[in-house]
Amino acid sequence: MTEQVPLRERKRRRVQEAIVDAAFELFAERGFADVTVTEIAERAEVGRTTFFRYFGDKQEVLFVEEQNLLDVLRAAPPPAPGPPTFREALEEARAAVDVMCRTVTADRERYRLHEKLVAENEELHDRSERKLLNLTDAMASRLTARGMVPAEAALAAHVGLACFRAGHAAADGDPAALGRAVDDAFAVLLREVH
């Protein structure tokens, strides 16, 4: 039997989705810089106060999936007890990056717009880089909490990030190619790690 999501949580998700949908519609119409929080709130049929209850600024709307993944990663129980080997840590990073790729490309048009906006706006590019580093830090903390040596945990997490970056570059903005390209990068790496 599936677990029922409480009404309050369902309402919270609907409001957040309405804000995100409205923002992406406006960004697609006019670009990022020419859209205000007030316009996003009006399109979503919520007040500005409600907008700020969900998002600190309009940049955060673009990175809602990354933030949700970060929250899930921080809250998820470890897949196995005890400190992982370096290879196991890389496999765990690979699984986390795979989830990230599938999540951010679930809506392919939204992914393309996200990539375009980030490429065109230096502030969004910087925010994107910080989000990726936050995900990497969360993975390293997760591995360290399992008993892995902190330097090795950080290395495994950053190598996972490097595989994502290599795959992202190879996919060249194609959401259909991202997951496979990232997996190919991990495959090359893991062939060399014994």
N, C-alpha and C positions, 0 to 999 in steps of 0.2 A: 504494500500500500504506500502511495506517495505521501510525503509530509506536506501538510497544508501550510501555506505561507500566511501569517497573521494579516488581518485586514489593514492594520496600520502600515505594515511593511509594503503591502501591495499598493496602497495609496502613495506612499513615499516614492516607490519605484515609478509609478505612473507620472507623478509630477516631475521627477528627475528626467524621465524619458521625454516628456513634453518640452522641457527646457532645452534638452540636447537636440531634439528634432527641430525646434524653432531656430536655434542658433545655426545649425548646419544649413537649413533652408536659406537663412539670411546670408550666411557666409558664401554659399553657392551663388546667390543673386548679386552680391555687392562686394565680396571680398571681406577679409577680416577687419581691416582698419576702419572701414566705413560703417560698421555695425556697432551700436551701443548696447549696453546692458538693458537700458529701458526698452529698446526695440525688441530685444530677445524676450524680455518679460511680457511685453504686450502681445507678441506673436504666440507665446506659450499660454497666454491668458492667466498669468500669475502676477503678483506684485513684485516690485524690486526687492522688498524684504525677503520674500519667498525665494527669489533667485539667489540672494546672498546666504540664505540658510543652506543651500545646496552647493554653491560654488563661491570661492573667494573672489574670482574675477572671471572675465569672459575667456581668458586663456584656458582656465581649468576645464571649461566645457569641452574643448578640443581633446583633452587628455583624460576624459572620464573613464575610458576602458583601461588605460594604464593604471589609474588610481585604484579602480576596482580590483585589478589583478594584484596590485601591491597589497591591498587589504586582505585579499584571499591568501596570498603567500605568507603574510605575517601570521594569519590565524590558523593556517592548515597544520594539522599534526604531522610530524615527520613520517616519511614512508616506512622507515625501519628504525629499530632502536640501535643505539651504539654509533660510534664514529665510523663514517664511511671511508672507504679507500678513495684515493684520488680519482680513479676511474669511475667509481660509484657516484662520487660528487659530480663529475662531469655528466653522467647519465641523468642525475637528478636535475642539473641545470638544463640539460637538453629537453627533458620533459616539461620544465617550467617555460622554457622559451617556445616550445611547441604550442602550449596552451595560449601563450601570448600571441603568437602568430595567427592561430585560428580565431582568437577573440577579436583582434583588431581588423582582420580581413573578412569577418562574417558579413558585413555590409560592404561590398566591394566599391560601390560608388562613394560611400562615405570615406573609405580608406583612401581612395584616389584624391578626394578633396582635401583630406587631412594632410596627405603628403605634399600636395601642391601648396597649401597654405603655409606649412612648416618651411618648405623650400624658399618661399617668397618673403618670409618675415623672420628677421634675425632674432627677435625676442621669442618667437614661437620655437625656433630652432634651439635656442638656449634652454627653454623650458623642456623641450623634448629630451635634450641631453641630460638634464637634471633628473627627469623621470626615469630614464634608462639607468642612470647611476643609482637612484633610489632602489630600483628593482634589483640591481646587482648587489647593493649593500644588504638588502633584505635576504637575498639568497646566501650571502656570506654569513650573515648572522644566524640563519637557520642551520647552516652546516656547522658553525662554531658551537651552537647550542647542543648539537648532537655529539660534541666531543672532538670535532676535528680541530687540528692546530689552526689558530686564526690566520696565519700567513698562507697556509695551504687552502683554507676555505675562501679567502679573498682571491687567491690565484684561480681557483676553480670557477668562482663566480665571474671573474673578469674574463677568463677564457670563454665562458659561455656567452658573455656580452660580445666578445670579439667574433664568435661564430655568428651571432645574430647580425652584427654589422656587415660581415662578409656576405652573408646571404641577402641581406637588405640591399647591398650594392649590386649583387648579381641579379636580383629580381627587378631592379630598375623601375620601381613604382608599380609593378604588376602584382596585384593582390593574389592572383591565381598561382603565381610563381614563388611567392615569399616563403611559404612553409617548406616547400621542397628544396629551395636554394639554401635555406638555413640548415635543414637536415643534411644536405650534401656537405656543408662546411663542417658540421659535427662528425660526419662519417669520415672525412679526411683526417680530422684530428684524432678520432678514436682508433683509427687504424694504426696510428703511431704511438698510442699510449698502451703500454702492456701491463 
